[in-house]
Amino acid sequence: MERAAQNHGVEVTCILDEEGGYGYGMEQRNHPSDAWPQEAGKWLRNYGWTSTR
């Protein structure tokens, strides 16, 4: 997915966590993947998609 985006000129940030899974939503499970909402927010702000904190 990352390479496909880059091949089409789309800036992308890829974050890989050692632990996690799928279907977490906003549930905190004491895994590194728990930080995804904050990371997504940083990405959105960085590319000007939102101005909220």
ModelCIF file with pLDDT and N, C-alpha, C, O atoms, coordinates in Angstrom:
data_MODEL
#
_entry.id   MODEL 
#
_entity.id                         1 
_entity.type                       polymer 
_entity.pdbx_number_of_molecules   1 
#
_entity_poly.entity_id                      1 
_entity_poly.type                           'polypeptide(L)' 
_entity_poly.nstd_linkage                   no 
_entity_poly.nstd_monomer                   no 
_entity_poly.pdbx_seq_one_letter_code       MERAAQNHGVEVTCILDEEGGYGYGMEQRNHPSDAWPQEAGKWLRNYGWTSTR 
_entity_poly.pdbx_seq_one_letter_code_can   MERAAQNHGVEVTCILDEEGGYGYGMEQRNHPSDAWPQEAGKWLRNYGWTSTR 
_entity_poly.pdbx_strand_id                 A 
#
loop_
_entity_poly_seq.entity_id 
_entity_poly_seq.num 
_entity_poly_seq.mon_id 
_entity_poly_seq.hetero 
1 1  MET n 
1 2  GLU n 
1 3  ARG n 
1 4  ALA n 
1 5  ALA n 
1 6  GLN n 
1 7  ASN n 
1 8  HIS n 
1 9  GLY n 
1 10 VAL n 
1 11 GLU n 
1 12 VAL n 
1 13 THR n 
1 14 CYS n 
1 15 ILE n 
1 16 LEU n 
1 17 ASP n 
1 18 GLU n 
1 19 GLU n 
1 20 GLY n 
1 21 GLY n 
1 22 TYR n 
1 23 GLY n 
1 24 TYR n 
1 25 GLY n 
1 26 MET n 
1 27 GLU n 
1 28 GLN n 
1 29 ARG n 
1 30 ASN n 
1 31 HIS n 
1 32 PRO n 
1 33 SER n 
1 34 ASP n 
1 35 ALA n 
1 36 TRP n 
1 37 PRO n 
1 38 GLN n 
1 39 GLU n 
1 40 ALA n 
1 41 GLY n 
1 42 LYS n 
1 43 TRP n 
1 44 LEU n 
1 45 ARG n 
1 46 ASN n 
1 47 TYR n 
1 48 GLY n 
1 49 TRP n 
1 50 THR n 
1 51 SER n 
1 52 THR n 
1 53 ARG n 
#
_struct_asym.id          A 
_struct_asym.entity_id   1 
#
loop_
_ma_qa_metric.id 
_ma_qa_metric.mode 
_ma_qa_metric.name 
_ma_qa_metric.software_group_id 
_ma_qa_metric.type 
1 global pLDDT . pLDDT 
2 local  pLDDT . pLDDT 
#
_ma_qa_metric_global.metric_id      1 
_ma_qa_metric_global.metric_value   82.74 
_ma_qa_metric_global.model_id       1 
_ma_qa_metric_global.ordinal_id     1 
#
loop_
_ma_qa_metric_local.label_asym_id 
_ma_qa_metric_local.label_comp_id 
_ma_qa_metric_local.label_seq_id 
_ma_qa_metric_local.metric_id 
_ma_qa_metric_local.metric_value 
_ma_qa_metric_local.model_id 
_ma_qa_metric_local.ordinal_id 
A MET 1  2 90.00 1 1  
A GLU 2  2 91.00 1 2  
A ARG 3  2 94.00 1 3  
A ALA 4  2 95.00 1 4  
A ALA 5  2 93.00 1 5  
A GLN 6  2 94.00 1 6  
A ASN 7  2 96.00 1 7  
A HIS 8  2 96.00 1 8  
A GLY 9  2 94.00 1 9  
A VAL 10 2 88.00 1 10 
A GLU 11 2 84.00 1 11 
A VAL 12 2 86.00 1 12 
A THR 13 2 84.00 1 13 
A CYS 14 2 86.00 1 14 
A ILE 15 2 81.00 1 15 
A LEU 16 2 80.00 1 16 
A ASP 17 2 74.00 1 17 
A GLU 18 2 75.00 1 18 
A GLU 19 2 70.00 1 19 
A GLY 20 2 66.00 1 20 
A GLY 21 2 68.00 1 21 
A TYR 22 2 71.00 1 22 
A GLY 23 2 68.00 1 23 
A TYR 24 2 67.00 1 24 
A GLY 25 2 71.00 1 25 
A MET 26 2 77.00 1 26 
A GLU 27 2 80.00 1 27 
A GLN 28 2 83.00 1 28 
A ARG 29 2 82.00 1 29 
A ASN 30 2 85.00 1 30 
A HIS 31 2 82.00 1 31 
A PRO 32 2 81.00 1 32 
A SER 33 2 81.00 1 33 
A ASP 34 2 85.00 1 34 
A ALA 35 2 86.00 1 35 
A TRP 36 2 85.00 1 36 
A PRO 37 2 88.00 1 37 
A GLN 38 2 89.00 1 38 
A GLU 39 2 87.00 1 39 
A ALA 40 2 88.00 1 40 
A GLY 41 2 89.00 1 41 
A LYS 42 2 89.00 1 42 
A TRP 43 2 85.00 1 43 
A LEU 44 2 88.00 1 44 
A ARG 45 2 89.00 1 45 
A ASN 46 2 86.00 1 46 
A TYR 47 2 83.00 1 47 
A GLY 48 2 86.00 1 48 
A TRP 49 2 85.00 1 49 
A THR 50 2 85.00 1 50 
A SER 51 2 74.00 1 51 
A THR 52 2 67.00 1 52 
A ARG 53 2 58.00 1 53 
#
loop_
_atom_site.group_PDB 
_atom_site.id 
_atom_site.type_symbol 
_atom_site.label_atom_id 
_atom_site.label_alt_id 
_atom_site.label_comp_id 
_atom_site.label_asym_id 
_atom_site.label_entity_id 
_atom_site.label_seq_id 
_atom_site.pdbx_PDB_ins_code 
_atom_site.Cartn_x 
_atom_site.Cartn_y 
_atom_site.Cartn_z 
_atom_site.occupancy 
_atom_site.B_iso_or_equiv 
_atom_site.pdbx_formal_charge 
_atom_site.auth_seq_id 
_atom_site.auth_comp_id 
_atom_site.auth_asym_id 
_atom_site.auth_atom_id 
_atom_site.pdbx_PDB_model_num 
ATOM 1   N N  . MET A 1 1  ? 0.830   -1.170 0.000  1.00 90.00 ? 1  MET A N  1 
ATOM 2   C CA . MET A 1 1  ? 0.000   0.000  0.000  1.00 90.00 ? 1  MET A CA 1 
ATOM 3   C C  . MET A 1 1  ? 0.882   1.243  0.000  1.00 90.00 ? 1  MET A C  1 
ATOM 4   O O  . MET A 1 1  ? 0.636   2.190  -0.747 1.00 90.00 ? 1  MET A O  1 
ATOM 5   N N  . GLU A 1 2  ? 1.916   1.233  0.848  1.00 91.00 ? 2  GLU A N  1 
ATOM 6   C CA . GLU A 1 2  ? 2.822   2.385  0.900  1.00 91.00 ? 2  GLU A CA 1 
ATOM 7   C C  . GLU A 1 2  ? 3.460   2.632  -0.462 1.00 91.00 ? 2  GLU A C  1 
ATOM 8   O O  . GLU A 1 2  ? 3.462   3.761  -0.954 1.00 91.00 ? 2  GLU A O  1 
ATOM 9   N N  . ARG A 1 3  ? 3.999   1.587  -1.068 1.00 94.00 ? 3  ARG A N  1 
ATOM 10  C CA . ARG A 1 3  ? 4.665   1.742  -2.362 1.00 94.00 ? 3  ARG A CA 1 
ATOM 11  C C  . ARG A 1 3  ? 3.682   2.170  -3.446 1.00 94.00 ? 3  ARG A C  1 
ATOM 12  O O  . ARG A 1 3  ? 4.023   2.996  -4.293 1.00 94.00 ? 3  ARG A O  1 
ATOM 13  N N  . ALA A 1 4  ? 2.485   1.632  -3.434 1.00 95.00 ? 4  ALA A N  1 
ATOM 14  C CA . ALA A 1 4  ? 1.477   2.015  -4.432 1.00 95.00 ? 4  ALA A CA 1 
ATOM 15  C C  . ALA A 1 4  ? 1.154   3.498  -4.325 1.00 95.00 ? 4  ALA A C  1 
ATOM 16  O O  . ALA A 1 4  ? 1.028   4.183  -5.340 1.00 95.00 ? 4  ALA A O  1 
ATOM 17  N N  . ALA A 1 5  ? 1.021   3.994  -3.102 1.00 93.00 ? 5  ALA A N  1 
ATOM 18  C CA . ALA A 1 5  ? 0.752   5.419  -2.910 1.00 93.00 ? 5  ALA A CA 1 
ATOM 19  C C  . ALA A 1 5  ? 1.910   6.251  -3.445 1.00 93.00 ? 5  ALA A C  1 
ATOM 20  O O  . ALA A 1 5  ? 1.700   7.229  -4.163 1.00 93.00 ? 5  ALA A O  1 
ATOM 21  N N  . GLN A 1 6  ? 3.128   5.862  -3.093 1.00 94.00 ? 6  GLN A N  1 
ATOM 22  C CA . GLN A 1 6  ? 4.305   6.594  -3.556 1.00 94.00 ? 6  GLN A CA 1 
ATOM 23  C C  . GLN A 1 6  ? 4.402   6.578  -5.080 1.00 94.00 ? 6  GLN A C  1 
ATOM 24  O O  . GLN A 1 6  ? 4.754   7.587  -5.690 1.00 94.00 ? 6  GLN A O  1 
ATOM 25  N N  . ASN A 1 7  ? 4.091   5.439  -5.695 1.00 96.00 ? 7  ASN A N  1 
ATOM 26  C CA . ASN A 1 7  ? 4.146   5.329  -7.150 1.00 96.00 ? 7  ASN A CA 1 
ATOM 27  C C  . ASN A 1 7  ? 3.153   6.257  -7.845 1.00 96.00 ? 7  ASN A C  1 
ATOM 28  O O  . ASN A 1 7  ? 3.311   6.578  -9.023 1.00 96.00 ? 7  ASN A O  1 
ATOM 29  N N  . HIS A 1 8  ? 2.134   6.683  -7.109 1.00 96.00 ? 8  HIS A N  1 
ATOM 30  C CA . HIS A 1 8  ? 1.135   7.594  -7.667 1.00 96.00 ? 8  HIS A CA 1 
ATOM 31  C C  . HIS A 1 8  ? 1.290   9.023  -7.141 1.00 96.00 ? 8  HIS A C  1 
ATOM 32  O O  . HIS A 1 8  ? 0.380   9.843  -7.267 1.00 96.00 ? 8  HIS A O  1 
ATOM 33  N N  . GLY A 1 9  ? 2.460   9.309  -6.546 1.00 94.00 ? 9  GLY A N  1 
ATOM 34  C CA . GLY A 1 9  ? 2.752   10.661 -6.100 1.00 94.00 ? 9  GLY A CA 1 
ATOM 35  C C  . GLY A 1 9  ? 2.035   11.080 -4.836 1.00 94.00 ? 9  GLY A C  1 
ATOM 36  O O  . GLY A 1 9  ? 1.918   12.273 -4.554 1.00 94.00 ? 9  GLY A O  1 
ATOM 37  N N  . VAL A 1 10 ? 1.553   10.109 -4.068 1.00 88.00 ? 10 VAL A N  1 
ATOM 38  C CA . VAL A 1 10 ? 0.849   10.416 -2.828 1.00 88.00 ? 10 VAL A CA 1 
ATOM 39  C C  . VAL A 1 10 ? 1.840   10.312 -1.672 1.00 88.00 ? 10 VAL A C  1 
ATOM 40  O O  . VAL A 1 10 ? 2.491   9.282  -1.499 1.00 88.00 ? 10 VAL A O  1 
ATOM 41  N N  . GLU A 1 11 ? 1.954   11.382 -0.881 1.00 84.00 ? 11 GLU A N  1 
ATOM 42  C CA . GLU A 1 11 ? 2.825   11.334 0.290  1.00 84.00 ? 11 GLU A CA 1 
ATOM 43  C C  . GLU A 1 11 ? 2.198   10.415 1.321  1.00 84.00 ? 11 GLU A C  1 
ATOM 44  O O  . GLU A 1 11 ? 0.993   10.479 1.568  1.00 84.00 ? 11 GLU A O  1 
ATOM 45  N N  . VAL A 1 12 ? 3.002   9.570  1.915  1.00 86.00 ? 12 VAL A N  1 
ATOM 46  C CA . VAL A 1 12 ? 2.485   8.573  2.838  1.00 86.00 ? 12 VAL A CA 1 
ATOM 47  C C  . VAL A 1 12 ? 3.441   8.418  4.014  1.00 86.00 ? 12 VAL A C  1 
ATOM 48  O O  . VAL A 1 12 ? 4.653   8.580  3.873  1.00 86.00 ? 12 VAL A O  1 
ATOM 49  N N  . THR A 1 13 ? 2.879   8.105  5.168  1.00 84.00 ? 13 THR A N  1 
ATOM 50  C CA . THR A 1 13 ? 3.664   7.769  6.341  1.00 84.00 ? 13 THR A CA 1 
ATOM 51  C C  . THR A 1 13 ? 3.267   6.359  6.753  1.00 84.00 ? 13 THR A C  1 
ATOM 52  O O  . THR A 1 13 ? 2.085   6.066  6.934  1.00 84.00 ? 13 THR A O  1 
ATOM 53  N N  . CYS A 1 14 ? 4.247   5.501  6.897  1.00 86.00 ? 14 CYS A N  1 
ATOM 54  C CA . CYS A 1 14 ? 3.982   4.113  7.281  1.00 86.00 ? 14 CYS A CA 1 
ATOM 55  C C  . CYS A 1 14 ? 4.567   3.872  8.668  1.00 86.00 ? 14 CYS A C  1 
ATOM 56  O O  . CYS A 1 14 ? 5.757   4.088  8.894  1.00 86.00 ? 14 CYS A O  1 
ATOM 57  N N  . ILE A 1 15 ? 3.730   3.426  9.586  1.00 81.00 ? 15 ILE A N  1 
ATOM 58  C CA . ILE A 1 15 ? 4.168   3.117  10.944 1.00 81.00 ? 15 ILE A CA 1 
ATOM 59  C C  . ILE A 1 15 ? 3.877   1.641  11.188 1.00 81.00 ? 15 ILE A C  1 
ATOM 60  O O  . ILE A 1 15 ? 2.728   1.206  11.105 1.00 81.00 ? 15 ILE A O  1 
ATOM 61  N N  . LEU A 1 16 ? 4.911   0.883  11.488 1.00 80.00 ? 16 LEU A N  1 
ATOM 62  C CA . LEU A 1 16 ? 4.763   -0.542 11.748 1.00 80.00 ? 16 LEU A CA 1 
ATOM 63  C C  . LEU A 1 16 ? 5.030   -0.806 13.218 1.00 80.00 ? 16 LEU A C  1 
ATOM 64  O O  . LEU A 1 16 ? 6.054   -0.386 13.756 1.00 80.00 ? 16 LEU A O  1 
ATOM 65  N N  . ASP A 1 17 ? 4.106   -1.502 13.867 1.00 74.00 ? 17 ASP A N  1 
ATOM 66  C CA . ASP A 1 17 ? 4.255   -1.842 15.278 1.00 74.00 ? 17 ASP A CA 1 
ATOM 67  C C  . ASP A 1 17 ? 4.550   -3.325 15.413 1.00 74.00 ? 17 ASP A C  1 
ATOM 68  O O  . ASP A 1 17 ? 4.067   -4.135 14.621 1.00 74.00 ? 17 ASP A O  1 
ATOM 69  N N  . GLU A 1 18 ? 5.340   -3.681 16.413 1.00 75.00 ? 18 GLU A N  1 
ATOM 70  C CA . GLU A 1 18 ? 5.687   -5.077 16.641 1.00 75.00 ? 18 GLU A CA 1 
ATOM 71  C C  . GLU A 1 18 ? 4.484   -5.896 17.104 1.00 75.00 ? 18 GLU A C  1 
ATOM 72  O O  . GLU A 1 18 ? 4.400   -7.092 16.824 1.00 75.00 ? 18 GLU A O  1 
ATOM 73  N N  . GLU A 1 19 ? 3.568   -5.264 17.801 1.00 70.00 ? 19 GLU A N  1 
ATOM 74  C CA . GLU A 1 19 ? 2.378   -5.950 18.302 1.00 70.00 ? 19 GLU A CA 1 
ATOM 75  C C  . GLU A 1 19 ? 1.150   -5.209 17.816 1.00 70.00 ? 19 GLU A C  1 
ATOM 76  O O  . GLU A 1 19 ? 1.219   -4.040 17.434 1.00 70.00 ? 19 GLU A O  1 
ATOM 77  N N  . GLY A 1 20 ? 0.065   -5.880 17.835 1.00 66.00 ? 20 GLY A N  1 
ATOM 78  C CA . GLY A 1 20 ? -1.180  -5.235 17.442 1.00 66.00 ? 20 GLY A CA 1 
ATOM 79  C C  . GLY A 1 20 ? -2.157  -6.268 16.926 1.00 66.00 ? 20 GLY A C  1 
ATOM 80  O O  . GLY A 1 20 ? -2.261  -7.369 17.466 1.00 66.00 ? 20 GLY A O  1 
ATOM 81  N N  . GLY A 1 21 ? -2.849  -5.914 15.908 1.00 68.00 ? 21 GLY A N  1 
ATOM 82  C CA . GLY A 1 21 ? -3.841  -6.804 15.336 1.00 68.00 ? 21 GLY A CA 1 
ATOM 83  C C  . GLY A 1 21 ? -4.741  -5.991 14.437 1.00 68.00 ? 21 GLY A C  1 
ATOM 84  O O  . GLY A 1 21 ? -4.287  -5.087 13.736 1.00 68.00 ? 21 GLY A O  1 
ATOM 85  N N  . TYR A 1 22 ? -5.998  -6.311 14.461 1.00 71.00 ? 22 TYR A N  1 
ATOM 86  C CA . TYR A 1 22 ? -6.956  -5.564 13.659 1.00 71.00 ? 22 TYR A CA 1 
ATOM 87  C C  . TYR A 1 22 ? -8.254  -5.450 14.429 1.00 71.00 ? 22 TYR A C  1 
ATOM 88  O O  . TYR A 1 22 ? -8.501  -6.199 15.374 1.00 71.00 ? 22 TYR A O  1 
ATOM 89  N N  . GLY A 1 23 ? -9.075  -4.511 14.018 1.00 68.00 ? 23 GLY A N  1 
ATOM 90  C CA . GLY A 1 23 ? -10.382 -4.361 14.633 1.00 68.00 ? 23 GLY A CA 1 
ATOM 91  C C  . GLY A 1 23 ? -10.377 -3.729 16.013 1.00 68.00 ? 23 GLY A C  1 
ATOM 92  O O  . GLY A 1 23 ? -11.325 -3.912 16.776 1.00 68.00 ? 23 GLY A O  1 
ATOM 93  N N  . TYR A 1 24 ? -9.326  -2.985 16.350 1.00 67.00 ? 24 TYR A N  1 
ATOM 94  C CA . TYR A 1 24 ? -9.251  -2.400 17.675 1.00 67.00 ? 24 TYR A CA 1 
ATOM 95  C C  . TYR A 1 24 ? -10.155 -1.194 17.863 1.00 67.00 ? 24 TYR A C  1 
ATOM 96  O O  . TYR A 1 24 ? -10.624 -0.933 18.970 1.00 67.00 ? 24 TYR A O  1 
ATOM 97  N N  . GLY A 1 25 ? -10.397 -0.466 16.798 1.00 71.00 ? 25 GLY A N  1 
ATOM 98  C CA . GLY A 1 25 ? -11.151 0.766  16.978 1.00 71.00 ? 25 GLY A CA 1 
ATOM 99  C C  . GLY A 1 25 ? -10.388 1.682  17.916 1.00 71.00 ? 25 GLY A C  1 
ATOM 100 O O  . GLY A 1 25 ? -9.212  1.965  17.689 1.00 71.00 ? 25 GLY A O  1 
ATOM 101 N N  . MET A 1 26 ? -11.044 2.144  18.959 1.00 77.00 ? 26 MET A N  1 
ATOM 102 C CA . MET A 1 26 ? -10.395 3.051  19.909 1.00 77.00 ? 26 MET A CA 1 
ATOM 103 C C  . MET A 1 26 ? -10.042 2.341  21.217 1.00 77.00 ? 26 MET A C  1 
ATOM 104 O O  . MET A 1 26 ? -9.581  2.980  22.162 1.00 77.00 ? 26 MET A O  1 
ATOM 105 N N  . GLU A 1 27 ? -10.254 1.034  21.277 1.00 80.00 ? 27 GLU A N  1 
ATOM 106 C CA . GLU A 1 27 ? -9.981  0.288  22.505 1.00 80.00 ? 27 GLU A CA 1 
ATOM 107 C C  . GLU A 1 27 ? -8.487  0.252  22.818 1.00 80.00 ? 27 GLU A C  1 
ATOM 108 O O  . GLU A 1 27 ? -7.670  0.018  21.928 1.00 80.00 ? 27 GLU A O  1 
ATOM 109 N N  . GLN A 1 28 ? -8.139  0.477  24.047 1.00 83.00 ? 28 GLN A N  1 
ATOM 110 C CA . GLN A 1 28 ? -6.753  0.430  24.500 1.00 83.00 ? 28 GLN A CA 1 
ATOM 111 C C  . GLN A 1 28 ? -6.459  -0.979 24.993 1.00 83.00 ? 28 GLN A C  1 
ATOM 112 O O  . GLN A 1 28 ? -7.167  -1.495 25.858 1.00 83.00 ? 28 GLN A O  1 
ATOM 113 N N  . ARG A 1 29 ? -5.414  -1.606 24.446 1.00 82.00 ? 29 ARG A N  1 
ATOM 114 C CA . ARG A 1 29 ? -5.058  -2.977 24.823 1.00 82.00 ? 29 ARG A CA 1 
ATOM 115 C C  . ARG A 1 29 ? -3.616  -3.095 25.319 1.00 82.00 ? 29 ARG A C  1 
ATOM 116 O O  . ARG A 1 29 ? -3.057  -4.191 25.375 1.00 82.00 ? 29 ARG A O  1 
ATOM 117 N N  . ASN A 1 30 ? -3.027  -1.961 25.674 1.00 85.00 ? 30 ASN A N  1 
ATOM 118 C CA . ASN A 1 30 ? -1.647  -1.950 26.156 1.00 85.00 ? 30 ASN A CA 1 
ATOM 119 C C  . ASN A 1 30 ? -0.672  -2.493 25.114 1.00 85.00 ? 30 ASN A C  1 
ATOM 120 O O  . ASN A 1 30 ? 0.264   -3.217 25.451 1.00 85.00 ? 30 ASN A O  1 
ATOM 121 N N  . HIS A 1 31 ? -0.894  -2.143 23.851 1.00 82.00 ? 31 HIS A N  1 
ATOM 122 C CA . HIS A 1 31 ? -0.013  -2.493 22.747 1.00 82.00 ? 31 HIS A CA 1 
ATOM 123 C C  . HIS A 1 31 ? 0.503   -1.197 22.122 1.00 82.00 ? 31 HIS A C  1 
ATOM 124 O O  . HIS A 1 31 ? -0.118  -0.145 22.273 1.00 82.00 ? 31 HIS A O  1 
ATOM 125 N N  . PRO A 1 32 ? 1.629   -1.268 21.425 1.00 81.00 ? 32 PRO A N  1 
ATOM 126 C CA . PRO A 1 32 ? 2.106   -0.066 20.724 1.00 81.00 ? 32 PRO A CA 1 
ATOM 127 C C  . PRO A 1 32 ? 1.058   0.499  19.755 1.00 81.00 ? 32 PRO A C  1 
ATOM 128 O O  . PRO A 1 32 ? 1.030   1.703  19.500 1.00 81.00 ? 32 PRO A O  1 
ATOM 129 N N  . SER A 1 33 ? 0.210   -0.365 19.225 1.00 81.00 ? 33 SER A N  1 
ATOM 130 C CA . SER A 1 33 ? -0.814  0.089  18.276 1.00 81.00 ? 33 SER A CA 1 
ATOM 131 C C  . SER A 1 33 ? -1.876  0.962  18.936 1.00 81.00 ? 33 SER A C  1 
ATOM 132 O O  . SER A 1 33 ? -2.688  1.566  18.236 1.00 81.00 ? 33 SER A O  1 
ATOM 133 N N  . ASP A 1 34 ? -1.891  1.042  20.257 1.00 85.00 ? 34 ASP A N  1 
ATOM 134 C CA . ASP A 1 34 ? -2.848  1.909  20.952 1.00 85.00 ? 34 ASP A CA 1 
ATOM 135 C C  . ASP A 1 34 ? -2.678  3.377  20.563 1.00 85.00 ? 34 ASP A C  1 
ATOM 136 O O  . ASP A 1 34 ? -3.606  4.172  20.710 1.00 85.00 ? 34 ASP A O  1 
ATOM 137 N N  . ALA A 1 35 ? -1.500  3.732  20.070 1.00 86.00 ? 35 ALA A N  1 
ATOM 138 C CA . ALA A 1 35 ? -1.209  5.131  19.750 1.00 86.00 ? 35 ALA A CA 1 
ATOM 139 C C  . ALA A 1 35 ? -1.704  5.543  18.370 1.00 86.00 ? 35 ALA A C  1 
ATOM 140 O O  . ALA A 1 35 ? -1.497  6.687  17.967 1.00 86.00 ? 35 ALA A O  1 
ATOM 141 N N  . TRP A 1 36 ? -2.360  4.631  17.628 1.00 85.00 ? 36 TRP A N  1 
ATOM 142 C CA . TRP A 1 36 ? -2.722  4.980  16.252 1.00 85.00 ? 36 TRP A CA 1 
ATOM 143 C C  . TRP A 1 36 ? -3.629  6.195  16.140 1.00 85.00 ? 36 TRP A C  1 
ATOM 144 O O  . TRP A 1 36 ? -3.459  6.961  15.191 1.00 85.00 ? 36 TRP A O  1 
ATOM 145 N N  . PRO A 1 37 ? -4.587  6.430  17.046 1.00 88.00 ? 37 PRO A N  1 
ATOM 146 C CA . PRO A 1 37 ? -5.416  7.629  16.869 1.00 88.00 ? 37 PRO A CA 1 
ATOM 147 C C  . PRO A 1 37 ? -4.602  8.919  16.953 1.00 88.00 ? 37 PRO A C  1 
ATOM 148 O O  . PRO A 1 37 ? -4.849  9.858  16.196 1.00 88.00 ? 37 PRO A O  1 
ATOM 149 N N  . GLN A 1 38 ? -3.635  8.970  17.868 1.00 89.00 ? 38 GLN A N  1 
ATOM 150 C CA . GLN A 1 38 ? -2.793  10.158 17.990 1.00 89.00 ? 38 GLN A CA 1 
ATOM 151 C C  . GLN A 1 38 ? -1.904  10.314 16.752 1.00 89.00 ? 38 GLN A C  1 
ATOM 152 O O  . GLN A 1 38 ? -1.717  11.426 16.258 1.00 89.00 ? 38 GLN A O  1 
ATOM 153 N N  . GLU A 1 39 ? -1.362  9.211  16.259 1.00 87.00 ? 39 GLU A N  1 
ATOM 154 C CA . GLU A 1 39 ? -0.519  9.263  15.067 1.00 87.00 ? 39 GLU A CA 1 
ATOM 155 C C  . GLU A 1 39 ? -1.329  9.697  13.850 1.00 87.00 ? 39 GLU A C  1 
ATOM 156 O O  . GLU A 1 39 ? -0.843  10.467 13.023 1.00 87.00 ? 39 GLU A O  1 
ATOM 157 N N  . ALA A 1 40 ? -2.549  9.210  13.739 1.00 88.00 ? 40 ALA A N  1 
ATOM 158 C CA . ALA A 1 40 ? -3.414  9.614  12.632 1.00 88.00 ? 40 ALA A CA 1 
ATOM 159 C C  . ALA A 1 40 ? -3.716  11.103 12.712 1.00 88.00 ? 40 ALA A C  1 
ATOM 160 O O  . ALA A 1 40 ? -3.735  11.792 11.692 1.00 88.00 ? 40 ALA A O  1 
ATOM 161 N N  . GLY A 1 41 ? -3.952  11.601 13.923 1.00 89.00 ? 41 GLY A N  1 
ATOM 162 C CA . GLY A 1 41 ? -4.210  13.025 14.112 1.00 89.00 ? 41 GLY A CA 1 
ATOM 163 C C  . GLY A 1 41 ? -3.023  13.879 13.701 1.00 89.00 ? 41 GLY A C  1 
ATOM 164 O O  . GLY A 1 41 ? -3.190  14.918 13.063 1.00 89.00 ? 41 GLY A O  1 
ATOM 165 N N  . LYS A 1 42 ? -1.815  13.439 14.067 1.00 89.00 ? 42 LYS A N  1 
ATOM 166 C CA . LYS A 1 42 ? -0.609  14.161 13.665 1.00 89.00 ? 42 LYS A CA 1 
ATOM 167 C C  . LYS A 1 42 ? -0.512  14.208 12.145 1.00 89.00 ? 42 LYS A C  1 
ATOM 168 O O  . LYS A 1 42 ? -0.203  15.252 11.572 1.00 89.00 ? 42 LYS A O  1 
ATOM 169 N N  . TRP A 1 43 ? -0.775  13.083 11.493 1.00 85.00 ? 43 TRP A N  1 
ATOM 170 C CA . TRP A 1 43 ? -0.691  13.005 10.041 1.00 85.00 ? 43 TRP A CA 1 
ATOM 171 C C  . TRP A 1 43 ? -1.708  13.944 9.393  1.00 85.00 ? 43 TRP A C  1 
ATOM 172 O O  . TRP A 1 43 ? -1.384  14.669 8.453  1.00 85.00 ? 43 TRP A O  1 
ATOM 173 N N  . LEU A 1 44 ? -2.930  13.925 9.900  1.00 88.00 ? 44 LEU A N  1 
ATOM 174 C CA . LEU A 1 44 ? -3.970  14.795 9.348  1.00 88.00 ? 44 LEU A CA 1 
ATOM 175 C C  . LEU A 1 44 ? -3.598  16.263 9.485  1.00 88.00 ? 44 LEU A C  1 
ATOM 176 O O  . LEU A 1 44 ? -3.767  17.037 8.543  1.00 88.00 ? 44 LEU A O  1 
ATOM 177 N N  . ARG A 1 45 ? -3.088  16.656 10.658 1.00 89.00 ? 45 ARG A N  1 
ATOM 178 C CA . ARG A 1 45 ? -2.677  18.052 10.865 1.00 89.00 ? 45 ARG A CA 1 
ATOM 179 C C  . ARG A 1 45 ? -1.492  18.418 9.979  1.00 89.00 ? 45 ARG A C  1 
ATOM 180 O O  . ARG A 1 45 ? -1.451  19.509 9.412  1.00 89.00 ? 45 ARG A O  1 
ATOM 181 N N  . ASN A 1 46 ? -0.524  17.502 9.861  1.00 86.00 ? 46 ASN A N  1 
ATOM 182 C CA . ASN A 1 46 ? 0.672   17.758 9.079  1.00 86.00 ? 46 ASN A CA 1 
ATOM 183 C C  . ASN A 1 46 ? 0.342   18.056 7.609  1.00 86.00 ? 46 ASN A C  1 
ATOM 184 O O  . ASN A 1 46 ? 1.011   18.872 6.975  1.00 86.00 ? 46 ASN A O  1 
ATOM 185 N N  . TYR A 1 47 ? -0.674  17.403 7.077  1.00 83.00 ? 47 TYR A N  1 
ATOM 186 C CA . TYR A 1 47 ? -1.035  17.590 5.670  1.00 83.00 ? 47 TYR A CA 1 
ATOM 187 C C  . TYR A 1 47 ? -2.209  18.546 5.496  1.00 83.00 ? 47 TYR A C  1 
ATOM 188 O O  . TYR A 1 47 ? -2.772  18.655 4.407  1.00 83.00 ? 47 TYR A O  1 
ATOM 189 N N  . GLY A 1 48 ? -2.578  19.243 6.581  1.00 86.00 ? 48 GLY A N  1 
ATOM 190 C CA . GLY A 1 48 ? -3.582  20.286 6.482  1.00 86.00 ? 48 GLY A CA 1 
ATOM 191 C C  . GLY A 1 48 ? -5.011  19.800 6.357  1.00 86.00 ? 48 GLY A C  1 
ATOM 192 O O  . GLY A 1 48 ? -5.879  20.551 5.910  1.00 86.00 ? 48 GLY A O  1 
ATOM 193 N N  . TRP A 1 49 ? -5.276  18.562 6.741  1.00 85.00 ? 49 TRP A N  1 
ATOM 194 C CA . TRP A 1 49 ? -6.639  18.034 6.644  1.00 85.00 ? 49 TRP A CA 1 
ATOM 195 C C  . TRP A 1 49 ? -7.503  18.459 7.817  1.00 85.00 ? 49 TRP A C  1 
ATOM 196 O O  . TRP A 1 49 ? -8.730  18.425 7.725  1.00 85.00 ? 49 TRP A O  1 
ATOM 197 N N  . THR A 1 50 ? -6.882  18.857 8.919  1.00 85.00 ? 50 THR A N  1 
ATOM 198 C CA . THR A 1 50 ? -7.646  19.299 10.086 1.00 85.00 ? 50 THR A CA 1 
ATOM 199 C C  . THR A 1 50 ? -6.795  20.275 10.887 1.00 85.00 ? 50 THR A C  1 
ATOM 200 O O  . THR A 1 50 ? -5.566  20.230 10.839 1.00 85.00 ? 50 THR A O  1 
ATOM 201 N N  . SER A 1 51 ? -7.449  21.138 11.607 1.00 74.00 ? 51 SER A N  1 
ATOM 202 C CA . SER A 1 51 ? -6.713  22.081 12.446 1.00 74.00 ? 51 SER A CA 1 
ATOM 203 C C  . SER A 1 51 ? -6.974  21.818 13.919 1.00 74.00 ? 51 SER A C  1 
ATOM 204 O O  . SER A 1 51 ? -6.474  22.548 14.775 1.00 74.00 ? 51 SER A O  1 
ATOM 205 N N  . THR A 1 52 ? -7.748  20.790 14.227 1.00 67.00 ? 52 THR A N  1 
ATOM 206 C CA . THR A 1 52 ? -8.060  20.492 15.630 1.00 67.00 ? 52 THR A CA 1 
ATOM 207 C C  . THR A 1 52 ? -6.861  19.895 16.310 1.00 67.00 ? 52 THR A C  1 
ATOM 208 O O  . THR A 1 52 ? -5.966  19.347 15.666 1.00 67.00 ? 52 THR A O  1 
ATOM 209 N N  . ARG A 1 53 ? -6.852  20.008 17.645 1.00 58.00 ? 53 ARG A N  1 
ATOM 210 C CA . ARG A 1 53 ? -5.732  19.469 18.409 1.00 58.00 ? 53 ARG A CA 1 
ATOM 211 C C  . ARG A 1 53 ? -5.927  18.068 18.782 1.00 58.00 ? 53 ARG A C  1 
ATOM 212 O O  . ARG A 1 53 ? -5.064  17.476 19.431 1.00 58.00 ? 53 ARG A O  1 
#
